[in-house]
Amino acid sequence: MSRNDSVRFTSSSLKIPALPPLHDQQQQQPPHRFLPPLLSQTLASQLNTTKLSFTNFIDSLITRSKLKRSSPHRKLTLPLLCSASLSLPRSRDSFTSESRTNSPILCAASLSLSQPTESETAVTQSKGVSGLSASRNDEERVLISEVLVRNKDGEELERKDLEVEAVAALKACRANSALTVREVQEDVHRIIDSGYFCSCMPVAVDTRDGIRLVFQVEPNQEFHGLVCEGASVLPTKFLKDAFRDGYGKVVNLRHLDDVIGSINGWYMERGLFGLVSGVEILSGGILRLQVAEAEVNNISIRFLDRKTGEPTKGKTKPETILRQLTTKKGQVYSMLQGKRDVDTVLTMGIMEDVSIIPQPAGDTAKVDLVMNVVERQSGGFSAGGGISSGITSGPLSGLIGSFTYSHRNVFGRNQKLNISLERGQIDSIFRINYTDPWIQGDDKRTSRTILVQNSRTPGNLVHGNQPGNSSLTIGRVAAGIEFSRPLRPKWSGTAGLIFQHAGAHDEKGSPIIKDHYSSPLTASGKTHDYMFLAKCESVYTGSGDHGSSMFVLNVEQGLPLLPEWLFFNRVNARARKGVEIGPALVLVSLSGGHVVGNFSPHEAFTIGGTNSVRGYEEGAVGSGRSYAVGSGEISFPVMGPVEGVVFADYGTDLGSGPTVPGDPAGARLKPGSGYGYGFGIRVDSPLGPLRLEYAFNDRHAKRFHFGVGHRS
């Protein structure tokens, strides 16, 4: 997030066009909303004091009335009743997390009482004459013949619109009305609460026609500029837009409270620790806004025991965790950014629980962040099983058992070691992977994977239908290194170099170079082909859900470093798009690829099967240099974890089958294109979605398909 080290603009640099006043909107707001509870209590207590003084004033009126009757030629001047004033102090309290939920202290209200010495004497005499208590005089009424609004010098206000606002605020005080102490109090409060005035002083004058009640008010200054201090992330444009409507107008504290609320709301929406801590009106109509933002002072890691929750010594190096965080020292702390950091650390796979605790950093307005982490067990052995989608002779022959040793946190740097063995009746894969998810010293989050693999997979996808149901297998020995990094949001890239040694074997494990139809099994004509591949892949993922958008582009280039090594280029792309229509999910996917150059026949693209065109056996539609497969399906909830699905698939080799060395597809009379459609159910399980589908193809054949996980 960009920083504004100094947000400062005044009337000379800020031109704000005048717009219609917010008069109507302001009157609809609650009368006490801009006053914090503490200030309301202070104002109430001071008004109570005024109430007692006004009660004494009523006694004085009674006494003076008696004196006037006894001395009709004596001139009387009534005392000052009470006054209310507002000031705007700037709060210097240090920032706390609790203060974010309350409105800042915008103003403080105070009431002052003053009476001439003669009036005080009259009040004393009135107490002696009447003997009335404050509680009794609380409901005493005094007839007011006239009510006026004037400035503090007793003259008419220059701005009639402000006089209208003050008169509109009066509810009880009207000409020819009998008023009580409470009613005068409330109207004084209402004038101040209108937001346009910084003081209000009610003065009673005894005239020939009766008692005239004058509210002497002092309007706030006109707004001509803004100085904002302490805002490092608050955009200048946001401030200008917030104060634009008030330029050249009298400052209204109610509207100012709304503006400050919008500023605090801006921080809250972004999860930032910041608020307006003080407001002050300077001479010349310049408004000074003080903003408190809590910057990150320090970030520390605290390891907790899995059982007791007490601090303990961790195995992971703290810098391995800290480099995952996007929150840095000197930034304004964001709770949303902190939550993303927690999720990022959890995705490392080595933590069982992660939380961030902000704490005050001494007497400063900064915060210290303590990240509590609970480590999970780093490694261990596991065993499992699965089903190979390349086996077509029956479900039992496709069963695979697996044995794995994994370590998630080698050297305490989140480096991962995985050694696995998968074994079936035909399939066999031994794999060693060593991954450093973030190479030390790299600022682009580049990961590195070193892999070694020895595999044996069925060759019936391309070279099926051997005599006597005999089978052949493709043996591969591969080793390489890959580098991956995020390219931009939702995009990642992978590049690597892989050496591969591959060849075909019969059921006895002996190498062979031709199948039953005399089609070659290698491109070189020897028992094995050698390839040195330069790989580049780009992946786009949406939300990561099965129905989210996805795009994968893979390019492989065979480099003939030696004359017998294969030289070819292979491009493969896959795309998926999901659309929710009511409770149903419509999923459309498309894939295609092409190979140019000299390549092994068993590396041809195969079409047909559970993850391709359903209704056909694996690879039964075709095998070619090129291919295209499209699929559409609609899934809908049935009951609990069970979903129903209807689907349709189509695939073609684009006429490229005969261009594969030996034309293995043509020798087996594969059609080269076909479609299938059907229905099925899916059940969520700990192993992933279990898929059972029944499909029909364009050759009037029917077939069950069973799979684990989503279609690739």
Secondary structure, 3 states (H helix, E strand, C coil): CCCCCCEEECCCCCCCCCCCCCHHHHHCCCCCCCCCHHHHHHHHHHHHHHHHHHHHHHHHHHHHHHHHHHCCCCCCCCCECCEEEEECCECCCCCCCHHHHCCCCCCEEEEECCCCHHHHHHHHHHHHHHCCCHHHHCCCCEEEEEEEEEECCCCCCCCHHHHHHHHHHCCCCCCCEEECHHHHHHHHHHHHHCCCEEEEEEEEEEECCEEEEEEEEEECCECCEEEEECCCCCCHHHHHHHHHHHCCCECCHHHHHHHHHHHHHHHHHCCECEEEEEEEEECCCEEEEEEEECEEEEEEEEEECCCCCCECCCCCCHHHHHCCCCCCCCCECEHHHHHHHHHHHHCCCCEEEEEEEEEECCCCCCEEEEEEEEECCCEEEEEEEEECCCCCCCCHHHEEEEEEEEEEEECCCCEEEEEEEEEECCCEEEEEEEEECCCCCCCCCCEEEEEEEEEEEECHHHHCCCHHHCCCEEEEEEEEEEEEEEEECCEEEEEEEEEEEEEEECCCCCEECECCCCCECCCCCCCCEEEEEEEEEEEEECCCCCCCCEEEEEEEEECCCCCCECCEEEEEEEEEEEEEECCEEEEEEEEEEEEEECCCHHHCEEECCCCCCCCCCCCCCEEECEEEEEEEEEEEEEECCEEEEEEEEEEECCCCHHHCCCCHHHHCCCCCEEEEEEEEEEECCCCCCEEEEEEEECCCCEEEEEEECCCC
